[in-house]
Amino acid sequence: MKLLEINRNKLAVILAVSVLALPGVTIAQANTTGGDAHKMNMPMADSSSMQGKDMMSAMAKMRAQMESMKMTGNVDEDFAMMMRTHHQGAIDMSKIELANGKDRELRKMAQKTIDDQTKEIAKLDKWMAKKDDHMK
């Protein structure tokens, strides 16, 4: 029974990471030209404004960091590492919304994202530090 529980947990993590990765794969496939299937270009629609460029830059930074990460083979470590970067990307984009957005509901959502993701990052950092202490 415990083995089944562990496998369910691993499956849940794999599914979560897969779902998060799907939009990037779809965008990469849709925007790739020629034979360069590994290059992930973000759609450039409406990125002519400074805020649009800032938003695209925040997304590109997050993607580049996630794509350059070397997977350890340990699902827990890989999940923590990838999610930390993903959450920081959400914070960076939310800060752009707060600085430039006009819609009250979206600004409220951006602030909540910053608050929630900051807490999640702290938890992930704590877990990674604890894991590193056990490895010494």
N, CA, C and O atoms as a DFTB+ gen file, in Angstrom:
544 C
 N C O
     1  1       0.826      -1.200       0.000
     2  2       0.000       0.000       0.000
     3  2       0.868       1.261       0.000
     4  3       0.564       2.229      -0.698
     5  1       1.964       1.244       0.798
     6  2       2.835       2.404       0.856
     7  2       3.498       2.645      -0.503
     8  3       3.672       3.794      -0.910
     9  1       3.871       1.564      -1.212
    10  2       4.456       1.698      -2.535
    11  2       3.489       2.376      -3.489
    12  3       3.892       3.224      -4.285
    13  1       2.228       2.011      -3.414
    14  2       1.208       2.620      -4.256
    15  2       1.085       4.105      -3.945
    16  3       0.922       4.919      -4.854
    17  1       1.163       4.463      -2.660
    18  2       1.067       5.866      -2.249
    19  2       2.248       6.664      -2.795
    20  3       2.064       7.783      -3.274
    21  1       3.454       6.108      -2.731
    22  2       4.637       6.786      -3.244
    23  2       4.505       6.970      -4.754
    24  3       4.803       8.041      -5.283
    25  1       4.061       5.927      -5.439
    26  2       3.906       6.028      -6.890
    27  2       2.862       7.066      -7.261
    28  3       3.033       7.775      -8.254
    29  1       1.791       7.176      -6.497
    30  2       0.782       8.200      -6.761
    31  2       1.377       9.588      -6.598
    32  3       1.116      10.483      -7.403
    33  1       2.189       9.767      -5.540
    34  2       2.819      11.065      -5.306
    35  2       3.762      11.414      -6.457
    36  3       3.766      12.548      -6.938
    37  1       4.553      10.448      -6.895
    38  2       5.465      10.701      -8.013
    39  2       4.673      11.021      -9.272
    40  3       5.034      11.927     -10.024
    41  1       3.603      10.287      -9.502
    42  2       2.771      10.524     -10.673
    43  2       2.173      11.926     -10.630
    44  3       2.120      12.615     -11.649
    45  1       1.725      12.346      -9.452
    46  2       1.136      13.686      -9.320
    47  2       2.166      14.761      -9.657
    48  3       1.839      15.734     -10.336
    49  1       3.404      14.600      -9.192
    50  2       4.458      15.572      -9.470
    51  2       4.781      15.579     -10.966
    52  3       4.910      16.642     -11.572
    53  1       4.909      14.396     -11.550
    54  2       5.220      14.308     -12.976
    55  2       4.121      14.958     -13.804
    56  3       4.405      15.681     -14.758
    57  1       2.866      14.703     -13.443
    58  2       1.757      15.313     -14.166
    59  2       1.762      16.826     -14.023
    60  3       1.523      17.546     -14.992
    61  1       2.036      17.310     -12.812
    62  2       2.048      18.759     -12.581
    63  2       3.137      19.429     -13.416
    64  3       2.889      20.450     -14.056
    65  1       4.326      18.863     -13.410
    66  2       5.428      19.435     -14.179
    67  2       5.124      19.351     -15.674
    68  3       5.425      20.280     -16.424
    69  1       4.529      18.242     -16.106
    70  2       4.184      18.083     -17.514
    71  2       3.170      19.121     -17.965
    72  3       3.299      19.698     -19.046
    73  1       2.166      19.357     -17.139
    74  2       1.133      20.339     -17.484
    75  2       1.744      21.728     -17.579
    76  3       1.383      22.513     -18.456
    77  1       2.680      22.033     -16.667
    78  2       3.335      23.341     -16.704
    79  2       4.204      23.483     -17.947
    80  3       4.358      24.585     -18.472
    81  1       4.767      22.390     -18.415
    82  2       5.665      22.445     -19.565
    83  2       4.928      22.477     -20.898
    84  3       5.477      22.967     -21.885
    85  1       3.711      21.974     -20.952
    86  2       2.990      21.872     -22.223
    87  2       2.840      23.189     -22.976
    88  3       3.059      23.211     -24.187
    89  1       2.473      24.293     -22.313
    90  2       2.358      25.542     -23.082
    91  2       3.665      25.931     -23.750
    92  3       3.650      26.432     -24.874
    93  1       4.786      25.717     -23.092
    94  2       6.082      26.045     -23.671
    95  2       6.396      25.183     -24.878
    96  3       6.925      25.671     -25.876
    97  1       6.072      23.904     -24.788
    98  2       6.298      23.009     -25.916
    99  2       5.435      23.427     -27.090
   100  3       5.904      23.477     -28.227
   101  1       4.179      23.724     -26.817
   102  2       3.259      24.140     -27.877
   103  2       3.737      25.430     -28.527
   104  3       3.730      25.542     -29.753
   105  1       4.149      26.399     -27.729
   106  2       4.650      27.666     -28.257
   107  2       5.908      27.424     -29.081
   108  3       6.075      27.997     -30.157
   109  1       6.795      26.565     -28.564
   110  2       8.033      26.291     -29.289
   111  2       7.734      25.665     -30.634
   112  3       8.338      26.040     -31.640
   113  1       6.821      24.726     -30.669
   114  2       6.485      24.072     -31.923
   115  2       5.822      25.053     -32.878
   116  3       6.091      25.023     -34.079
   117  1       4.975      25.908     -32.369
   118  2       4.250      26.849     -33.219
   119  2       5.161      27.935     -33.774
   120  3       4.920      28.430     -34.875
   121  1       6.201      28.317     -33.037
   122  2       7.039      29.440     -33.433
   123  2       8.373      29.049     -34.041
   124  3       9.168      29.921     -34.389
   125  1       8.629      27.777     -34.173
   126  2       9.908      27.338     -34.698
   127  2       9.919      27.492     -36.209
   128  3       8.952      27.161     -36.895
   129  1      11.027      27.998     -36.705
   130  2      11.181      28.090     -38.160
   131  2      12.345      27.212     -38.561
   132  3      13.270      27.004     -37.776
   133  1      12.308      26.704     -39.763
   134  2      13.386      25.850     -40.247
   135  2      13.497      24.593     -39.403
   136  3      12.491      24.062     -38.932
   137  1      14.731      24.116     -39.211
   138  2      14.954      22.877     -38.480
   139  2      15.320      23.094     -37.027
   140  3      15.729      22.151     -36.351
   141  1      15.183      24.303     -36.536
   142  2      15.607      24.611     -35.171
   143  2      14.490      24.307     -34.187
   144  3      13.886      25.226     -33.634
   145  1      14.208      23.040     -33.964
   146  2      13.075      22.637     -33.126
   147  2      13.331      22.866     -31.651
   148  3      12.392      22.814     -30.856
   149  1      14.576      23.120     -31.257
   150  2      14.864      23.285     -29.832
   151  2      14.768      24.729     -29.360
   152  3      14.762      24.989     -28.156
   153  1      14.694      25.649     -30.275
   154  2      14.614      27.063     -29.916
   155  2      13.173      27.411     -29.562
   156  3      12.258      27.167     -30.347
   157  1      12.976      27.986     -28.365
   158  2      11.630      28.361     -27.936
   159  2      11.467      29.865     -28.075
   160  3      11.982      30.629     -27.259
   161  1      10.762      30.283     -29.093
   162  2      10.474      31.697     -29.293
   163  2       9.126      32.014     -28.676
   164  3       8.166      31.260     -28.838
   165  1       9.057      33.113     -27.981
   166  2       7.788      33.549     -27.421
   167  2       7.033      34.304     -28.507
   168  3       7.652      34.963     -29.343
   169  1       5.714      34.217     -28.507
   170  2       4.949      34.976     -29.499
   171  2       5.190      36.465     -29.292
   172  3       5.244      36.939     -28.157
   173  1       5.332      37.189     -30.372
   174  2       5.675      38.600     -30.258
   175  2       4.469      39.520     -30.421
   176  3       4.642      40.728     -30.584
   177  1       3.281      38.991     -30.382
   178  2       2.080      39.808     -30.515
   179  2       2.022      40.827     -29.388
   180  3       2.193      40.482     -28.218
   181  1       1.787      42.052     -29.737
   182  2       1.589      43.151     -28.799
   183  2       2.724      43.288     -27.777
   184  3       2.472      43.547     -26.600
   185  1       3.945      43.119     -28.217
   186  2       5.071      43.335     -27.316
   187  2       5.806      44.614     -27.700
   188  3       6.969      44.801     -27.341
   189  1       5.121      45.496     -28.436
   190  2       5.752      46.720     -28.902
   191  2       5.881      47.757     -27.797
   192  3       6.761      48.615     -27.859
   193  1       5.023      47.694     -26.788
   194  2       5.127      48.644     -25.683
   195  2       6.263      48.227     -24.753
   196  3       6.669      47.066     -24.738
   197  1       6.763      49.171     -23.989
   198  2       7.823      48.875     -23.034
   199  2       7.359      47.823     -22.035
   200  3       8.124      46.930     -21.670
   201  1       6.094      47.927     -21.586
   202  2       5.567      46.955     -20.634
   203  2       5.461      45.576     -21.286
   204  3       5.735      44.563     -20.643
   205  1       5.067      45.535     -22.552
   206  2       5.009      44.267     -23.271
   207  2       6.385      43.642     -23.383
   208  3       6.542      42.432     -23.219
   209  1       7.379      44.467     -23.662
   210  2       8.754      43.972     -23.749
   211  2       9.240      43.506     -22.382
   212  3       9.935      42.495     -22.282
   213  1       8.878      44.236     -21.328
   214  2       9.256      43.820     -19.976
   215  2       8.635      42.468     -19.618
   216  3       9.289      41.610     -19.026
   217  1       7.362      42.294     -19.988
   218  2       6.670      41.048     -19.702
   219  2       7.333      39.897     -20.465
   220  3       7.564      38.826     -19.904
   221  1       7.637      40.127     -21.747
   222  2       8.291      39.102     -22.554
   223  2       9.684      38.794     -22.012
   224  3      10.116      37.641     -22.029
   225  1      10.373      39.801     -21.541
   226  2      11.707      39.609     -20.984
   227  2      11.640      38.764     -19.708
   228  3      12.469      37.879     -19.500
   229  1      10.656      39.041     -18.863
   230  2      10.492      38.264     -17.624
   231  2      10.215      36.800     -17.952
   232  3      10.765      35.900     -17.317
   233  1       9.362      36.569     -18.945
   234  2       9.034      35.203     -19.344
   235  2      10.253      34.513     -19.949
   236  3      10.525      33.352     -19.644
   237  1      10.983      35.221     -20.802
   238  2      12.167      34.639     -21.433
   239  2      13.236      34.291     -20.398
   240  3      13.897      33.258     -20.506
   241  1      13.402      35.154     -19.399
   242  2      14.375      34.903     -18.337
   243  2      14.015      33.629     -17.584
   244  3      14.879      32.790     -17.333
   245  1      12.733      33.480     -17.219
   246  2      12.289      32.288     -16.500
   247  2      12.528      31.042     -17.353
   248  3      13.055      30.038     -16.873
   249  1      12.134      31.123     -18.611
   250  2      12.303      29.966     -19.516
   251  2      13.768      29.581     -19.656
   252  3      14.116      28.402     -19.588
   253  1      14.621      30.573     -19.851
   254  2      16.047      30.294     -20.030
   255  2      16.618      29.616     -18.788
   256  3      17.398      28.669     -18.896
   257  1      16.232      30.097     -17.620
   258  2      16.717      29.493     -16.380
   259  2      16.223      28.052     -16.249
   260  3      16.989      27.161     -15.884
   261  1      14.951      27.827     -16.545
   262  2      14.392      26.483     -16.415
   263  2      15.016      25.534     -17.439
   264  3      15.310      24.383     -17.117
   265  1      15.220      26.007     -18.661
   266  2      15.786      25.161     -19.710
   267  2      17.250      24.827     -19.454
   268  3      17.735      23.793     -19.912
   269  1      17.965      25.695     -18.723
   270  2      19.385      25.456     -18.480
   271  2      19.633      24.603     -17.239
   272  3      20.768      24.205     -16.979
   273  1      18.587      24.321     -16.477
   274  2      18.762      23.521     -15.268
   275  2      19.106      22.078     -15.617
   276  3      18.520      21.476     -16.516
   277  1      20.056      21.554     -14.893
   278  2      20.420      20.154     -15.069
   279  2      19.581      19.332     -14.094
   280  3      19.627      19.534     -12.881
   281  1      18.825      18.412     -14.650
   282  2      17.983      17.565     -13.819
   283  2      18.850      16.589     -13.028
   284  3      19.836      16.058     -13.538
   285  1      18.466      16.365     -11.776
   286  2      19.235      15.485     -10.901
   287  2      18.787      14.037     -11.019
   288  3      19.533      13.124     -10.663
   289  1      17.569      13.821     -11.518
   290  2      17.006      12.478     -11.537
   291  2      16.181      12.198     -10.295
   292  3      15.478      11.191     -10.218
   293  1      16.270      13.102      -9.318
   294  2      15.466      12.995      -8.109
   295  2      14.250      13.911      -8.325
   296  3      14.386      15.132      -8.396
   297  1      13.087      13.312      -8.427
   298  2      11.881      14.075      -8.761
   299  2      11.637      15.190      -7.753
   300  3      11.251      16.292      -8.141
   301  1      11.851      14.928      -6.477
   302  2      11.613      15.953      -5.460
   303  2      12.535      17.153      -5.657
   304  3      12.084      18.298      -5.618
   305  1      13.816      16.895      -5.865
   306  2      14.779      17.979      -6.061
   307  2      14.480      18.747      -7.346
   308  3      14.497      19.977      -7.366
   309  1      14.207      18.010      -8.412
   310  2      13.934      18.654      -9.696
   311  2      12.660      19.498      -9.620
   312  3      12.616      20.606     -10.155
   313  1      11.631      18.978      -8.958
   314  2      10.380      19.712      -8.791
   315  2      10.628      21.003      -8.016
   316  3      10.184      22.072      -8.434
   317  1      11.335      20.910      -6.889
   318  2      11.595      22.091      -6.055
   319  2      12.379      23.145      -6.836
   320  3      12.065      24.334      -6.776
   321  1      13.385      22.707      -7.556
   322  2      14.239      23.620      -8.315
   323  2      13.449      24.312      -9.438
   324  3      13.546      25.525      -9.626
   325  1      12.671      23.519     -10.174
   326  2      11.907      24.081     -11.288
   327  2      10.781      24.992     -10.790
   328  3      10.559      26.067     -11.347
   329  1      10.081      24.569      -9.755
   330  2       8.966      25.369      -9.254
   331  2       9.446      26.679      -8.647
   332  3       8.750      27.690      -8.741
   333  1      10.615      26.679      -8.029
   334  2      11.136      27.919      -7.466
   335  2      11.318      28.948      -8.575
   336  3      10.922      30.105      -8.433
   337  1      11.918      28.518      -9.674
   338  2      12.144      29.411     -10.802
   339  2      10.821      29.844     -11.429
   340  3      10.647      31.010     -11.783
   341  1       9.898      28.906     -11.563
   342  2       8.576      29.195     -12.122
   343  2       7.853      30.246     -11.268
   344  3       7.271      31.191     -11.801
   345  1       7.893      30.075      -9.947
   346  2       7.247      31.032      -9.046
   347  2       7.897      32.412      -9.133
   348  3       7.204      33.429      -9.093
   349  1       9.240      32.449      -9.254
   350  2       9.913      33.743      -9.368
   351  2       9.496      34.443     -10.649
   352  3       9.343      35.665     -10.665
   353  1       9.310      33.687     -11.720
   354  2       8.825      34.271     -12.973
   355  2       7.451      34.885     -12.799
   356  3       7.176      35.959     -13.334
   357  1       6.578      34.207     -12.047
   358  2       5.237      34.746     -11.785
   359  2       5.325      36.041     -10.973
   360  3       4.565      36.980     -11.211
   361  1       6.237      36.087     -10.031
   362  2       6.431      37.306      -9.235
   363  2       6.915      38.449     -10.125
   364  3       6.408      39.567     -10.042
   365  1       7.893      38.162     -10.972
   366  2       8.441      39.193     -11.856
   367  2       7.353      39.770     -12.768
   368  3       7.283      40.985     -12.956
   369  1       6.509      38.905     -13.331
   370  2       5.430      39.389     -14.204
   371  2       4.375      40.148     -13.399
   372  3       3.807      41.127     -13.882
   373  1       4.118      39.699     -12.187
   374  2       3.134      40.378     -11.337
   375  2       3.603      41.786     -10.964
   376  3       2.793      42.708     -10.870
   377  1       4.887      41.947     -10.755
   378  2       5.431      43.275     -10.446
   379  2       5.233      44.230     -11.626
   380  3       4.977      45.418     -11.432
   381  1       5.349      43.712     -12.833
   382  2       5.111      44.546     -14.020
   383  2       3.643      44.952     -14.072
   384  3       3.322      46.095     -14.398
   385  1       2.757      44.020     -13.753
   386  2       1.318      44.340     -13.711
   387  2       1.043      45.419     -12.671
   388  3       0.300      46.360     -12.946
   389  1       1.628      45.299     -11.484
   390  2       1.392      46.304     -10.439
   391  2       1.938      47.671     -10.849
   392  3       1.336      48.700     -10.542
   393  1       3.063      47.680     -11.532
   394  2       3.675      48.948     -11.926
   395  2       2.940      49.625     -13.075
   396  3       2.964      50.850     -13.193
   397  1       2.286      48.830     -13.923
   398  2       1.733      49.407     -15.150
   399  2       0.259      49.101     -15.406
   400  3      -0.388      49.801     -16.185
   401  1      -0.272      48.075     -14.769
   402  2      -1.646      47.664     -15.036
   403  2      -2.666      48.646     -14.490
   404  3      -2.411      49.352     -13.513
   405  1      -3.804      48.681     -15.123
   406  2      -4.883      49.597     -14.714
   407  2      -6.080      48.864     -14.105
   408  3      -6.820      49.433     -13.302
   409  1      -6.264      47.598     -14.492
   410  2      -7.430      46.843     -14.046
   411  2      -7.292      46.477     -12.567
   412  3      -6.330      45.826     -12.159
   413  1      -8.276      46.913     -11.778
   414  2      -8.228      46.706     -10.329
   415  2      -8.191      45.228      -9.967
   416  3      -7.450      44.828      -9.070
   417  1      -8.984      44.414     -10.656
   418  2      -9.037      42.981     -10.365
   419  2      -7.700      42.296     -10.681
   420  3      -7.230      41.467      -9.901
   421  1      -7.097      42.636     -11.807
   422  2      -5.816      42.035     -12.165
   423  2      -4.690      42.507     -11.254
   424  3      -3.783      41.739     -10.933
   425  1      -4.747      43.766     -10.837
   426  2      -3.737      44.270      -9.899
   427  2      -3.847      43.550      -8.554
   428  3      -2.841      43.237      -7.918
   429  1      -5.077      43.298      -8.138
   430  2      -5.303      42.549      -6.896
   431  2      -4.760      41.117      -7.040
   432  3      -4.127      40.589      -6.126
   433  1      -5.017      40.505      -8.193
   434  2      -4.511      39.158      -8.456
   435  2      -2.980      39.146      -8.480
   436  3      -2.353      38.215      -7.973
   437  1      -2.390      40.175      -9.066
   438  2      -0.928      40.263      -9.125
   439  2      -0.332      40.359      -7.722
   440  3       0.674      39.715      -7.423
   441  1      -0.951      41.159      -6.872
   442  2      -0.444      41.274      -5.506
   443  2      -0.581      39.963      -4.749
   444  3       0.315      39.574      -4.000
   445  1      -1.699      39.288      -4.944
   446  2      -1.903      37.976      -4.310
   447  2      -0.870      36.975      -4.824
   448  3      -0.345      36.170      -4.055
   449  1      -0.583      37.025      -6.112
   450  2       0.432      36.139      -6.687
   451  2       1.782      36.386      -6.034
   452  3       2.481      35.443      -5.664
   453  1       2.145      37.652      -5.892
   454  2       3.420      37.993      -5.248
   455  2       3.446      37.454      -3.820
   456  3       4.420      36.825      -3.408
   457  1       2.382      37.700      -3.072
   458  2       2.327      37.246      -1.679
   459  2       2.403      35.725      -1.581
   460  3       3.186      35.184      -0.800
   461  1       1.588      35.045      -2.375
   462  2       1.531      33.578      -2.321
   463  2       2.824      32.937      -2.807
   464  3       3.353      32.029      -2.167
   465  1       3.330      33.413      -3.943
   466  2       4.521      32.790      -4.517
   467  2       5.767      33.074      -3.684
   468  3       6.681      32.251      -3.642
   469  1       5.814      34.227      -3.024
   470  2       6.932      34.526      -2.128
   471  2       6.964      33.521      -0.987
   472  3       8.033      33.047      -0.602
   473  1       5.799      33.197      -0.447
   474  2       5.716      32.186       0.623
   475  2       6.128      30.811       0.105
   476  3       6.839      30.076       0.789
   477  1       5.685      30.466      -1.095
   478  2       6.037      29.170      -1.687
   479  2       7.548      29.079      -1.920
   480  3       8.158      28.041      -1.661
   481  1       8.144      30.158      -2.407
   482  2       9.598      30.163      -2.627
   483  2      10.329      29.956      -1.307
   484  3      11.305      29.208      -1.245
   485  1       9.860      30.612      -0.257
   486  2      10.493      30.438       1.059
   487  2      10.412      28.972       1.500
   488  3      11.378      28.434       2.042
   489  1       9.272      28.332       1.273
   490  2       9.125      26.913       1.632
   491  2      10.061      26.039       0.803
   492  3      10.693      25.123       1.328
   493  1      10.146      26.327      -0.495
   494  2      11.035      25.558      -1.366
   495  2      12.495      25.763      -0.965
   496  3      13.270      24.808      -0.930
   497  1      12.869      27.008      -0.663
   498  2      14.243      27.290      -0.221
   499  2      14.557      26.545       1.065
   500  3      15.646      25.991       1.218
   501  1      13.613      26.532       1.981
   502  2      13.801      25.832       3.260
   503  2      13.977      24.336       3.016
   504  3      14.846      23.702       3.616
   505  1      13.150      23.772       2.131
   506  2      13.248      22.349       1.840
   507  2      14.594      22.031       1.203
   508  3      15.242      21.050       1.568
   509  1      15.020      22.872       0.237
   510  2      16.294      22.624      -0.433
   511  2      17.468      22.771       0.525
   512  3      18.435      22.016       0.431
   513  1      17.400      23.727       1.441
   514  2      18.468      23.903       2.428
   515  2      18.518      22.704       3.365
   516  3      19.600      22.235       3.718
   517  1      17.365      22.210       3.765
   518  2      17.290      21.040       4.647
   519  2      17.866      19.821       3.925
   520  3      18.623      19.046       4.509
   521  1      17.509      19.661       2.679
   522  2      18.012      18.548       1.875
   523  2      19.522      18.643       1.759
   524  3      20.212      17.632       1.889
   525  1      20.053      19.837       1.516
   526  2      21.491      20.027       1.394
   527  2      22.204      19.712       2.699
   528  3      23.308      19.167       2.681
   529  1      21.582      20.052       3.850
   530  2      22.170      19.745       5.146
   531  2      22.282      18.232       5.356
   532  3      23.258      17.752       5.933
   533  1      21.281      17.487       4.888
   534  2      21.299      16.023       5.032
   535  2      22.361      15.382       4.139
   536  3      22.848      14.292       4.438
   537  1      22.715      16.046       3.058
   538  2      23.683      15.505       2.109
   539  2      25.126      15.715       2.579
   540  3      26.030      15.047       2.077
   541  1      25.358      16.615       3.516
   542  2      26.716      16.922       3.984
   543  2      27.237      15.858       4.918
   544  3      28.363      15.961       5.404
